[in-house]
Amino acid sequence: MTKNLIVEINQDIGEKSDKIQSVLSEKNFCIIRGAIDPKIVKNGIKKVKKYIEKNDDNPVTGESPSAVRDYFMKLSLGEARHSGKKIDKKFNIVRPRFKRVIYSPLFKQDIFKLDEVFIRFAKIRNFLMGVDPEYALREDKTNKMWTASRIHQFPSGGGFMSSHVDTVAPSIIKKDSIGKGFFQPILIMSQKGKDFESGGGFAKIDGKNVIYEDFTEIGDIAIYNSFTEHGCFDIDTHKPFFQRSGNGRFSGLCTLYKILN
Ligand SMILES: [Fe+2]
């Protein structure tokens, strides 16, 4: 079953757009393999871990919108009533989580040497959305959108994200986009079995919660759409949590955010 979810990309993602489209429409989930170099991801995560060890976390709430357009690290804890997101009826009010977010802005100092990866990742997002490849890579004042390239750490000792569905700015998604409306690509940046032992990213596929990280590899891109319930099961609860540690699960996001100021 899992093999049917993976679309291998050799050179041009365009050659596989029909395949990606069909897997997404059938399963509300798809994995793209071969588009991102895992070596660069591994090297980047080493630098991210050092950054976590040497810097402090910002508070869960209260940062200015512009603060996260630069290097910025915070814990994301609690029920997230603060997120300002529209509350979806099915999941009701709260979206509990325990994770760390590290914003890694494009075209700045590239301190994690991950710009190359995030630019490629965002171009794939743009391809799937059916927009210009360069869309929102640099802050786009005309469209008022930017790419919130960032890394999520789900720490050893209980990192998790409760089950939810994503919403992505609908107005910019074209009707003929590969993702057919809303979708969210997630970059796999750690290896289950090596970087963490239990838990991991899951998605509801054919009515069952499937831990897709049981079969993904570093550099894979998992794609959800607006129907996909997904989250992250508790990471390594048999280990203690240390705040200044980079142990655990890592994933990357390149979500389109509105420029608020
Ligand atoms: Fe999500």
Boltz pocket constraint, residues with backbone or C-beta under 6 A from the ligand:
constraints:
  - pocket:
      binder: B
      contacts: [[A, 164], [A, 165], [A, 166], [A, 184], [A, 230]]
      max_distance: 6.0
